[in-house]
């Protein structure tokens, strides 16, 4: 696969849109440094702000959206 170019951002964004339309709630574009944030699927609030592979802000409250406390965000948060 050394003779092939990396998948372009536009193609990854198109795949992201297709996944969202299919009902996927947590989609992360691989190998793209600024496209890995996590949003609440209920209210759209930014919950995990990522830059590259680092978390720059974690707004979760015990694994839940702070606006909709009953909305659990699936993942491992410790």
Secondary structure, DSSP 8 states (H G I E B T S, - for coil): -TTS----HHHHHHHHHHHHHTT------TT-TT---EE-TTT--EEEEEETTEEEEE--BTTB-SSSTT-B--S---
